Amino acid sequence: MFFNFVDELRAAGIPASFKEHLVLLEALEREVIERTPEAFYYLARTTFVKDEGLLDRFDQVFAKVFRGIATDFGQQPVDIPEDWLRAVAERYFSPEEMERIKALGSWDEIMETLKQRIEEQKERHQGGSKWIGTGGTSPFGHGGYNPEGVRIGGESQHGRAVKVWEQRDFRNLDNTRELGTRNIKIALRRLRRFAREGAAEELDLDATIEGTARQGFLDIHMRPERHNAVKVLLFLDVGGSMDPFIKLVEELFSAATTEFKNMEFFYFHNCLYEGVWKDNRRRRSERTNTWDILHKYGHDYKVILVGDASMSPYEITHPGGSVEHFNEEPGTVWLQRLTNTYPATVWLNPVPERQWDYSQSTQIIKQLVGDNMFPLTLGGLDAAMRELTRKKH
């Protein structure tokens, strides 16, 4: 079964080497975990999963390979160590519940009774105390309250079952899926460079101990707190074809605001031109000159542009191509100025990557940003942050 497990992990795109397989077997041999299914699940997950974006995929593989342990009793033989099951009972049941279990008979008797009832019962049953069904007090079925219950399919209603892997708490962490605020924060954290800045407000414990030992009296040392020293310029495309992505961009903006203390943001429409703005309600009356931004913020800033890059190619390549005003210089000029000033520049595109080849404007912009265009998914954002980290300035 373990070799099949490793094969399934590899088939799902989870790196599972022979070395990791041996580590898992050694851990089991040395009994570093309790003999419970959920303990084995956490051990296996810790051993094989090195990327948070693969957690949900691991849960699905685990459920596929080991589902029989919890749900296929009576349909095919499953060898579950009895001491595993008894350990689970002792851990999760109150003394009163354990007494009720004893009143039902021994474990062997309960299993034998289950086999008999599977043979006798010919139809669905819900509620009650004898037949295998849902919502009752029988020790068999689904959704009931019996503490010694053997669940047949379904999902537990009372949290009694030990199938933690089927809860799939990490389903939104699959690195092929689009993002939510929590996942965006996780990905953005790759773009962190901590530095101690500001007033000395935090106790430096190591220096205090060293100073006290050297001086012979209490010598307190303080130091500035550590902050993320990365500086970011965020440019957000708004309006028109970006309307379907409003929620996603809002989540990105919220996460970026939390993660980056040194961040400035600006809005633009379709392509970057000579002016951007901070308030969409005053986009025509209160604009910021793009030249001023290029001269105000240093070369060490990381630049993130967010947009679907979907427009007429003329909006990028020709003067007067903008649909909102007459731009004296084409968008290509301004994007080149931006990337020349800030070598660490990426473009995040919410449109699925498989559609990019069908858009001429997308290909033009991708080329202008040095091919550093990434899809707005967890995997794409992670790759974009790695690219920004790689380029110093």
N, C-alpha and C positions, 0 to 999 in steps of 0.2 A: 504493500500500500504506500510506503514512504517513497519508493522509487516512482510510482505513479504520481504522487503528490509533486515531486520535483519536476517531472515531465509536464504536468499541467501548469505549474508556475511558469516554466519557460515558454510554453505555448501561449500564455497570457501576456508575455512580454516582461515578466519579472525575472531579473537576473538571479539564477539559482545555480551556484557552482557546486562541484563535488565537495569542495572544502566546507562550504556552509552545511551541506548534508551531513558531513562527518561531525561538525560542531554540534548539530542538533542531536545526533545519535549519542555523542559523548555526554551531552548534558542530561539526556534521558538515562544513560547508564549510571551516571553519578547521582541521579535523583536530586537534581537541583530544584525541582518543582514538586508540588503536590501531585498526586496521581488523580488529577481531575481533568476532564476534557477542556474546560476553559483555561486551565493553567497551561496545558499543552498548546492551545491556540495562541496564547500570548507569547510563549517561548518561541514557537515557530514564526510568528509575525516579527518578533525582535530579531530573529536569526536571518530571515530572508529579505525583509523590507528595509531598504536604506533610503528610499525616496518617499516622502509623505504623499506624493501624488499617486502612489501605487497601493495605498492602504485599502481602498475600496475593491480594487481588483483582487487583492489577496483574499479579502473576505469572500468574494464570489467563488474563487478557486477552492478555498477551504470548505465552503458549504457543499460544493460539487463533489469533492473527494470524500469528505467525511460525513455526509448527510445521513448515511445509513446508521451511524452510531446513535442518532437521536430519533429517527423517524421511520426506519424501515423494519422495525421489529415485527416479526410474524410474517414478513414477506421474503426475507432472505436471512440466513444466519449471520449474526454479527457478534463478534467476540469482544465484549466489554468486560474488563476486569471487575469482578464484584467489589473489590476493595475500593475502586474508584467511585462506584455508585454509593457505597456506604459512606465514604468520606464526604461526598457531596451532601448526603442526608444529614450527617452529624454537623456539618458546617452551617447549613442554611435553615434547619428546622429547629423550632423551639422545643423545650422538653415536652410540652403538651402535645405538639404535633408528632414527636417521636413516639409517644405513648399510643397515639391513634394509629400509627404505622404498625406498631407491634400487635395491636388489636386486629389488624387485617390479616396477620399471619406472617410467616417468614417470607424472605425475598423469593425463594424458590416457589413457594406456594402462590405468591402474587403473579409470578411469571407464568406458572402453569394455568392459573385461572384466566389470565389474559389470552393464552392460546385457545382455551376452551371457548371463551366468549367470541373470539374472532370466528371460530368455526360455527357457533350457534347463531350469531347475529347475521341477518341477511339484508338489513336495510339501515338507513341513517337514523340515528337516535339523538335527540337533543334534550338535555336535562335529565335528572334522575340519579339513582344511586347504584344501578347495576350495569346497564348496557354501556358499551363503548360509544361515546358521543361527545357533545360539546356542552359546556356550561353546567355540568352536574357535579355530584360529589363522588362518583365512581373513581377508583384509583386509575382508571384508564380513560383516554380521550383527549379533549382539547378545550381549554378555556375554563376548566372547573377549579374547585378549591382544594381537591384532595392533595395533601402534602406529599404522598408517595405516588402521585400520578405519573403514568407513563404516557407521554403525549404522542398521539398518532396524527402526524401532519399538522397543518395550520400554524398559527403563531400564538405564543402564550399571551393570555390576557392579564396575568398576575405576576409576571416576571419570575416564575418558578423555574422555567426551563433553563438549561445551561447553554443554550445555543447562541452565545454572544456574537458569534461571527455572522449569523443571519440577520442581526439587527442592522448591519451595514451603516454604522454611525459615520463612516467616512465616504459615503457615496458621492458627496459633492467635491471630493478631493481627487477624483480621477483626472489625470493631467491631460486628457483629451476633451474635457468638458469646459464650458464657459464658466465664468467666475462669479463668485459672490463676494461681499466685502471681506469676510473672514479669510477666504482663500487668497484674495488679492494682497492682503496684509502679509500673509505668509510668504508669498512670492516676492513682494517688495523688500522683505527683510534681507534678501541677498545683497541688496545695494546699501550696505551699511558700513560705515567707517567711524568707529567711536573715537572720540577725543575728549579730554577733560578741559572744559571751558567755563569761564565765569568765575564767580567768587568762591572761595574755599568754604564750602558748606557741608562737606561730607567727612566723617571721621576716617582717617587713614590708619587702619588698625595695625598693619605691619610696621609702618614708620613709628607709630606710637609705642609699640612693644620694643622696637629696636632702640628708640630714644630713651625710653624709661630704663632699659637694662644698662645702657651706656652711661646715663646721667646719675642713676641711683635714686631718682625721684620721678614722679609721674610727669611725663613729657608728652603732652597731647599734640598731635599733628592733624591738621585738616587739609582737605584737597577739594578741588572742584568736582562736581558730578560729571559722570560720563554721558555725553550726548552724541547722537548720530550726527557726524560732522558733514555728511554728504549734502551738497547743495543742488537743488533741482529747479529747472525751468519746465513747467508743464503747459503745453499748448493744446487746447481742446477745440476740435471742430464742432460747430453747433448749427442746427437748422437743416432743412431740406432732407436729404437722404440719410442724415444722422438721426432723425427723429425716432426710428425704430430701436435705436440703441441707447436711448436716453437713460434708462434704468441702469444699464451696464456701466455707462460712463459716470453716472452719479456714484455708483459703488466704487469705481476706481478713484474718483476724486476724493471721496470720503476716506478711503484707505490711505491714499497718498498724504492727505492732510494730517492723518494720525501718525504715520510713520516718519515723515520728513518735516523736521522743525524749520529747516532752512529751505523753504519752497516758495516760489512765485508762480502764479498761474495767469494765463491769458487765453482769450477766446479768439477764434478766427472762423472763417467760413470757406470750406472747400480747400483753398490753398493759401499759403502764407504770402501776404503782400506787405505794403509799406506801413500798414497800421493794424493794431490788434486792440482788444478792449477787455475790461474786467467785469462790466455790468451789461448784460444783454439788453436790458431795458434802455440803456443809453449808448448802444453800440454805434450810433451815428453822431452823437454829440460829444462823447467823451472817449476819445481814442488815444492810444499810446503809440508813439512813433516807433516802428520796429528798429530803426537806427539807434534810438536812445537805449533800447534794451540791449543791443549788441555791444554798446559802449559802456553801459552801466554795470552789467554782470560779468564777472571774470571768466576766463577760459576754463576754470576748474568746475564750472557748473555742468551738470548732466542734463541733457535736453530730452524730453519725452513728448512727441507729438502723437495725438490720438485722433484718428479720422478714418473714414471708409475709403478715402482716395477715389471716390466715384464722382466724376465730373467730365465735362467736355475737355479733351486734350488742349484745346485752345485756351482754357482758363489757366493752364500751366505755362504754355509755351509762347503766348503772344501778349503784347501790350494791349490793354483794353479788353482782355479776355474775361475779366471778372464779371459775374452776373449782377453785382451790386453797385459797382462804381467803375470809373475809368482808371485803371492802373497804368501808370506811365511805364513801369518796368514789369516784365513778365514774372510769374511766380518762380520760374526756374532760377532767376537771378537771386531772389530773396532766399530760396532754400539753399542755394550754393553759399551765400553769405553766412547763413546760419550754421551750416556744417563746417565751413572754414573756421568760424569763430569758436564753435564748440564741437571738437572732434568726437566727443562722446554723445552721439545723437542717435536715437532710435525712433521708429514710427510704429505705433500699435494700431492694428487694423481689426475692427470687430467683424468684418466680413469673413466668412470661412475661407481658409487659404486655398481650397480647391477651386474657388471662383476667381482668383486673382488673374489668372491667365486670360480670362475673357474680357478684361478691362484694360484698355490701352492707357488710361490715365493712371491706373494702379501701377503698371509696369514703369511708367515714366518716373513717378514719385519714388518707387522702390529703388530705381537706379540713382536718383538724385541724393538719396540718403545712404548711398554706399551699400545697397542691398540689405540694410539693417531694418527691414520691415518684418514685424512679427505678428502672428495672430493673437487676438485678445482672448486667449485661453490660459489655463494655468501653466501648461507647458510652454506656450509662446511667451508669456510674461516672464517666466523663469529664465528662458533663453535670452530675453532682452536685458534682464538685470545682469546676467553674466557678461553680456557684451559691454554694458556700461561699466561694469567693474573692471573688465579687462583693459579698457582705454582710460588711461590716467587723465590726460588733457593735453 
